[in-house]
């Protein structure tokens, strides 16, 4: 799974902004007709971090099993 990429933050008198580029496999799961609020973004970030940890653990186990015969 690709990584989420963030632009630098920029501001106006009211809001803080940043552009976010999502990997296609994440983008296809999100609604196309609205912007996500802060809570939705934080949930997405946490879920993505958890998935990356699991993926890394599985990759490591597969490597050790296939390469080292463990």
Sine and cosine of phi, psi and omega as CSV:
sin_phi,cos_phi,sin_psi,cos_psi,sin_omega,cos_omega
0.00,0.00,0.68,-0.74,0.01,-1.00
-0.96,0.30,0.23,-0.97,0.00,-1.00
-1.00,-0.02,0.50,-0.86,0.13,-0.99
-0.98,0.22,0.74,-0.67,-0.02,-1.00
-0.93,-0.37,0.69,-0.72,-0.05,-1.00
-0.87,-0.49,0.65,-0.76,0.14,-0.99
-0.99,0.16,0.14,-0.99,0.17,-0.99
-0.91,0.42,0.47,-0.88,0.05,-1.00
-0.97,0.26,0.54,-0.84,0.15,-0.99
-0.64,-0.77,0.35,-0.94,-0.23,-0.97
-0.71,-0.70,0.41,-0.91,0.30,-0.95
-0.83,-0.56,-0.26,-0.96,-0.05,-1.00
-0.93,0.36,-0.29,0.96,-0.10,-0.99
-0.88,-0.48,-0.64,0.77,-0.19,-0.98
-0.83,-0.56,0.30,-0.95,0.14,-0.99
-0.93,-0.36,0.67,-0.74,-0.06,-1.00
-0.79,-0.62,0.36,-0.93,0.24,-0.97
-0.29,-0.96,0.50,-0.87,0.07,-1.00
-1.00,-0.01,0.61,-0.79,0.00,-1.00
-0.79,-0.62,0.77,-0.64,0.06,-1.00
-0.94,-0.33,0.87,-0.49,-0.04,-1.00
-0.99,-0.16,0.55,-0.84,0.14,-0.99
-0.89,0.45,0.52,-0.85,-0.05,-1.00
-0.81,0.59,-0.61,0.79,-0.03,-1.00
-0.92,0.38,-0.42,0.91,0.08,-1.00
-1.00,0.08,-0.71,0.71,-0.06,-1.00
-0.85,0.53,-0.60,0.80,-0.05,-1.00
-0.93,0.36,-0.27,0.96,0.00,-1.00
-1.00,0.02,-0.17,0.98,-0.09,-1.00
-0.99,-0.17,0.44,-0.90,0.03,-1.00
-0.91,0.43,0.60,-0.80,-0.04,-1.00
-0.99,-0.11,-0.19,0.98,-0.15,-0.99
-0.98,-0.22,0.18,0.98,0.02,-1.00
-0.37,-0.93,0.32,-0.95,0.09,-1.00
-1.00,0.10,0.47,-0.88,0.05,-1.00
-1.00,0.01,0.63,-0.78,0.05,-1.00
-0.99,0.14,0.05,-1.00,-0.08,-1.00
-0.86,0.51,-0.68,0.73,-0.01,-1.00
-0.89,0.45,-0.67,0.74,0.02,-1.00
-0.90,0.43,-0.66,0.75,0.03,-1.00
-0.90,0.44,-0.68,0.73,-0.01,-1.00
-0.89,0.45,-0.65,0.76,0.05,-1.00
-0.89,0.46,-0.67,0.74,0.02,-1.00
-0.89,0.46,-0.68,0.73,-0.01,-1.00
-0.90,0.44,-0.72,0.69,0.00,-1.00
-0.89,0.46,-0.71,0.70,0.01,-1.00
-0.88,0.47,-0.67,0.74,0.00,-1.00
-0.90,0.44,-0.66,0.75,0.02,-1.00
-0.89,0.45,-0.65,0.76,0.01,-1.00
-0.91,0.42,-0.68,0.74,0.03,-1.00
-0.89,0.45,-0.64,0.77,0.03,-1.00
-0.90,0.45,-0.63,0.78,0.03,-1.00
-0.89,0.45,-0.72,0.70,0.01,-1.00
-0.89,0.45,-0.69,0.72,0.01,-1.00
-0.87,0.49,-0.69,0.72,0.02,-1.00
-0.89,0.46,-0.69,0.72,0.02,-1.00
-0.88,0.47,-0.70,0.72,0.01,-1.00
-0.91,0.42,-0.66,0.75,0.05,-1.00
-0.87,0.49,-0.68,0.73,0.01,-1.00
-0.90,0.43,-0.69,0.73,0.02,-1.00
-0.89,0.45,-0.68,0.73,0.02,-1.00
-0.89,0.46,-0.69,0.72,0.01,-1.00
-0.87,0.50,-0.75,0.66,-0.02,-1.00
-0.91,0.42,-0.61,0.79,-0.02,-1.00
-0.93,0.36,-0.71,0.70,-0.09,-1.00
-0.99,0.12,-0.56,0.83,-0.08,-1.00
-1.00,0.02,-0.69,0.73,-0.09,-1.00
-0.99,-0.16,-0.10,1.00,0.02,-1.00
0.93,0.38,0.49,0.87,-0.04,-1.00
-1.00,-0.03,0.00,0.00,0.00,0.00
